Amino acid sequence: KKREKITDSVSIESFPFPSAPSVTPAAAQPPEAKGRKGRRSSGMSQGEMDAYRGVIRENIGYDDFVRERPYDAGQLDEMVELMVEAVCSKKKNLRVAGNDFPQAVVKSRLLKLDSEHIRFVFDCLRENTTQVRNMKQYLLAVLYNAPATIENHYAAQVNHDLYGGEAA
């Protein structure tokens, strides 16, 4: 029984992150057949992935963000591609922050992100001073958790700014 349990836990893979360099969406080409039996990790057609990419960009106000902050466009492109990978994944479960969630739950949460969530993620990245070993996993966790943590994060910042200096 113990061996079966170990085998079962090993079969749940974490989120797939190819090690290929990022490509700008305009120049994106369908990947060559690699990996197991020549399948792409997402299992979706390029057309479906492009459609989700468009939805995500619209939801997060991609064009406005890039106009306001052109120096952050590369980072935003990476986030969009990460969201597309997660949303289009055919895996039953995706690992986010060390926990396995049904892919449908991750997809739903990522498709609800808006421009304020993206600004929040950029703020979190800017404030982080610790070394991040797996940036894709870290970004996925921050993006996934953004809707659940954004209000408390900003409330804590306001409390710190208003009342933090009076303790001395």
N, C-alpha and C positions, 0 to 999 in steps of 0.2 A: 504493500500500500504506500509506503514511504517513497519508493522508487517511482510509482505512478504519479504521486503528487509532485515530485521534483520534475519529472518529465512534462507534466501538464503546465507547470509554471514556466518552464523553459520555452514551451511552444508559443507563448504570448510574447511576440516580438515588440520591441519599442518602435517608435515612429521611424520610418525609413528615411535616411538622410544620405543621398548620394554625395560622393566626395568631389563631383565635377564642379568646376568653377561656375559662378553665377553668370547668367546670360541675360542681357536686357530683353524684355518681352518682345520688342519689335523684331529682334534678331533671333528669337527662339525658333528652334527647329525641332521636329519630333526626334527624341533620342534614338540612337541606334539600338538594335536588339542586343541587350546585354543581360547578364544575370541568369537566373534560372529559366530555362526553356525559352529564352528570348523574349520574355514578357516585360513590359514596363511595370514598375512597382505600383502605379496607381490603378492600372486596369481600365482606365477611361480613355476614350478617344481624344485626340488633340482638339477636336471641335468642342467637346464637352468641357475640357479644361479651359479653353479660350473663353467659353461662355461664362464659366465661374470666375475667371480672371476679370472679365468685364463687370460682373455683378459686384465683386469685391471692391474693385476700383471705384465704382459708382457709390457704393455704400460708405466708403471711407473718404470720399471727396478727394480722390487722387490728384486730379488736375489742379484744384485749388491749392492743395498742399504743396505740390511741386512748384507752382507759381510763387507761393509765399516763401518757400524754403528750398530753392533749387540745389543747394549744397547737400541736402538730405535725400535727394532723389534716389541715389544708389541704395541707401539703407532701406528706404520705403519699398523699392523694387524687390529687395530680398525678402521683406516681410510679406509682400503680396504673393511671391512665389511660394513661400512657406505655407501660407494660408491655402493656396490652391492645392498644394501637395496634400495637406491634411483633409481638405474638403473633398478631394477626388479619390482619396485612398479607399481601397476595397477591403482593407483589413477590418475585422470584426471589432477590435479594440485598438485604441491608440494610447500610448503612454505619455502622460503630461505630468510633469513635476513628480515623477516616481509612482504615479497612480495610473491604473488602466481604466480608461473611460470608453464607453461605446462610441464608435466612430460617429454615429448619428448625433450624439450629444456634443462632441467636439465640433462637428460641422455646423450644427445649429448655433452654437455660441460664436464661432468665428464669422458666420454670415450676419450676425447682429452687430458687429463692430461698426462704429462710425468714426467721424473725424476726431471727435473728442477723445475717444479711446486711443487712437493712433498718437495724438499729441501726448497723452498720458504715458504711453509706452516709450516714446522718445524721452520724456522727462525721467522715467525710471532708468533708462539706459544711461542718461547723462549723470544721474545721481549715484549710480552703482560704481563702487571703487574696488570691488573684489574681482579677482580673476575668474573669468568664465571659461570653463574647459570645453563645454559643448554649447556653442552659441545657438545652434538651431533648437536644441531642447530648451534652452533658457528663453529664447524668443517665443517659442510656442507656448511655454508656461506663462510668460508675461501677457501675451495676446489672449490666451484662453481665460486668464484670471482678471483681465482688465475690467470687464463689466461688473464683476463681483467685488472689486476693491477700489475702484476709482473714487467713489464718494468719500469713503473713510480715509483714503490717502490724502485727499485735499483738505478734509476737515482737520486731520492731524497736523498738516502743514500750517493751516490758519491758526490753530491753537498754539503751535510752537512759535509762530511769528508774533502773535499777540501777547502771549503770556510767558514765553520762554525766558525773556530778559528780565522779568520782575523777580525771579527767585534769588538773585544775587544781592 
